[in-house]
Amino acid sequence: MADLSLEVATPDKLLVNEKVSQVEVPGKDGYMGILPGHAALISELMEGVIKYTGSGKSSEVKITGGFVEVRDDKVRVIADSAIV
């Protein structure tokens, strides 16, 4: 099964850098699910929770907003601030 590379960072540090099977992010117009093979996109994020599944377990990161870029099975989140 193909994987996604997920990076979640704030201006201060890199919080998440791992291979995952799926990601859910709080988009401006609602939550977006991202799976391997997803079309390229850049979107603003709102306050909410990033949920992701990797290595057979689910994890969450609470963010206060930011941006997401999806390209070539890489998901990069730049959050204003975040709590793991």
LINRA-V38369 format. One record per residue. N is the residue number from 0. RES is the residue in one letter. PHI is phi in whole degrees, -180 to 180 (* if undefined). PSI is psi in whole degrees, 0 to 359 (none if undefined). NEAR is the number of other C-alpha atoms within 10 Angstrom. Layout:
BEGIN
n:N res:RES phi:PHI psi:PSI near:NEAR
n:N res:RES phi:PHI psi:PSI near:NEAR
END
This chain:
BEGIN
n:0 res:M phi:* psi:137 near:4
n:1 res:A phi:-71 psi:151 near:10
n:2 res:D phi:-119 psi:163 near:16
n:3 res:L phi:-105 psi:148 near:23
n:4 res:S phi:-99 psi:120 near:20
n:5 res:L phi:-111 psi:129 near:22
n:6 res:E phi:-126 psi:129 near:18
n:7 res:V phi:-124 psi:121 near:20
n:8 res:A phi:-135 psi:156 near:19
n:9 res:T phi:-115 psi:174 near:16
n:10 res:P phi:-60 psi:340 near:9
n:11 res:D phi:-92 psi:324 near:8
n:12 res:K phi:-163 psi:165 near:10
n:13 res:L phi:-89 psi:121 near:12
n:14 res:L phi:-96 psi:322 near:14
n:15 res:V phi:-134 psi:134 near:15
n:16 res:N phi:-151 psi:90 near:13
n:17 res:E phi:-155 psi:167 near:13
n:18 res:K phi:-86 psi:134 near:18
n:19 res:V phi:-136 psi:164 near:22
n:20 res:S phi:-97 psi:338 near:18
n:21 res:Q phi:-161 psi:156 near:19
n:22 res:V phi:-140 psi:143 near:22
n:23 res:E phi:-125 psi:126 near:16
n:24 res:V phi:-123 psi:150 near:24
n:25 res:P phi:-83 psi:88 near:25
n:26 res:G phi:-70 psi:167 near:20
n:27 res:K phi:-59 psi:325 near:15
n:28 res:D phi:-107 psi:17 near:10
n:29 res:G phi:131 psi:173 near:11
n:30 res:Y phi:-70 psi:142 near:15
n:31 res:M phi:-119 psi:133 near:14
n:32 res:G phi:-96 psi:135 near:15
n:33 res:I phi:-124 psi:125 near:18
n:34 res:L phi:-121 psi:164 near:17
n:35 res:P phi:-54 psi:141 near:18
n:36 res:G phi:87 psi:3 near:14
n:37 res:H phi:-61 psi:146 near:15
n:38 res:A phi:-63 psi:151 near:11
n:39 res:A phi:-64 psi:142 near:12
n:40 res:L phi:-161 psi:157 near:10
n:41 res:I phi:-131 psi:133 near:13
n:42 res:S phi:-148 psi:150 near:16
n:43 res:E phi:-76 psi:144 near:16
n:44 res:L phi:-112 psi:148 near:25
n:45 res:M phi:-104 psi:176 near:20
n:46 res:E phi:-63 psi:136 near:18
n:47 res:G phi:168 psi:202 near:17
n:48 res:V phi:-122 psi:130 near:20
n:49 res:I phi:-88 psi:124 near:23
n:50 res:K phi:-114 psi:136 near:16
n:51 res:Y phi:-147 psi:154 near:20
n:52 res:T phi:-121 psi:125 near:15
n:53 res:G phi:-152 psi:145 near:16
n:54 res:S phi:55 psi:36 near:9
n:55 res:G phi:76 psi:8 near:7
n:56 res:K phi:-132 psi:153 near:8
n:57 res:S phi:-98 psi:143 near:12
n:58 res:S phi:-137 psi:164 near:12
n:59 res:E phi:-140 psi:150 near:14
n:60 res:V phi:-135 psi:124 near:16
n:61 res:K phi:-87 psi:130 near:16
n:62 res:I phi:-124 psi:160 near:24
n:63 res:T phi:-104 psi:6 near:15
n:64 res:G phi:134 psi:175 near:21
n:65 res:G phi:148 psi:212 near:21
n:66 res:F phi:-140 psi:153 near:18
n:67 res:V phi:-127 psi:142 near:20
n:68 res:E phi:-125 psi:130 near:15
n:69 res:V phi:-120 psi:126 near:20
n:70 res:R phi:-163 psi:130 near:15
n:71 res:D phi:52 psi:47 near:12
n:72 res:D phi:60 psi:28 near:18
n:73 res:K phi:-120 psi:129 near:19
n:74 res:V phi:-115 psi:118 near:26
n:75 res:R phi:-118 psi:123 near:19
n:76 res:V phi:-114 psi:126 near:26
n:77 res:I phi:-110 psi:107 near:20
n:78 res:A phi:-99 psi:146 near:21
n:79 res:D phi:-60 psi:312 near:17
n:80 res:S phi:-155 psi:158 near:16
n:81 res:A phi:-152 psi:153 near:21
n:82 res:I phi:-130 psi:125 near:11
n:83 res:V phi:-85 psi:none near:11
END
